[in-house]
Amino acid sequence: MRTSALGKQGLITTRIGLGCMGMSEFYGVTDDTTSIKVIHRALDLGVRFFDTSDMYGPYTNEMLLGNALGEKRKHVTLATKFGIVRDPANPGVRAYNGKPAYVKSSCEGSLKRLRTDVIDLYYLHRVDQSTPIEETVGAMGELVKEGKVRAIGLSEASSATIRRAHATFPISALQTEYSLWSRDPEDDLLDTCRELGISFVAYSPLGRGFLTGQIRKFEDFEPGDFRRHNPRFQGENFQRNLELVRRLETFAAQKGCTPSQLALAWVLAQGHNIFAIPGTKKLKYLEENTAADSVQLTAAELKELDLLAPKGFAAGTRYPEAVMKFVNV
């Protein structure tokens, strides 16, 4: 699989990674045994970039990934995140913490759960608006100096915040939602990252599974699937967004690939500094996603996709209103 430098701090990894969040919650029923098989198969296929967070579970996703990687840990780029605080007794309640002491205690917890001595890429999951970003990133930089972290990143941060953070300590990666139906990063985030030498890691590059064509009606979501509460999957929004999926299906058929592969190839074609971490808990979809590494799009095809899926086409916001307040800040 194709690899590239992730930031300028020495990390090199596959441009297609594996997002592990759904293996522990948010997308319906989970099965650790199957998830471990998916992680092992990803390794066999050449995937070397694995993404998790302490808030997935909470905590259980890090433990799952740490156990699954085992001795293969040294061969992969391992990324995790901190900053969204959930009470295991009431995980629906969330807070945000970027205070220096919390940065360090969170890192210690992640190191233990991941069964590793060092985290390759440590992200601030969401910006704590009550703590100056310089203080948070300063503490993250200290973890690098102590050898507990190799590089640091931000998630869902604005260009202004990125610049302040990068001036405090080198930022290697920004992780933000980006896909054919979530093109907000094209406003200024992608340009900021290119200017500063920061890699862009696209999460939900398949539109939370919607761009795969496997979701045709609201009832396709299992009980407990958080997408049931996402504005883009509600009522008229759902039906309008299906129009984009149908267009992509037609295009993919003509290209000789699946809609998922087309969507991933499009993300990767937006720049050599861009990585994609599609998530799945099924072997079939893992193999389909990794095969997108060999799908190449011509300039003419990219132009046609811009017409089929223009920026701002998607109906509905990425998250409910209350959650949107904590993205791009």
Summary of the structure (lengths in Angstrom):
residues: 329
radius of gyration: 18.6
end to end distance: 33.7
largest distance: 53.9
contacts: 1146
relative contact order: 0.15
helix: 46%
strand: 19%
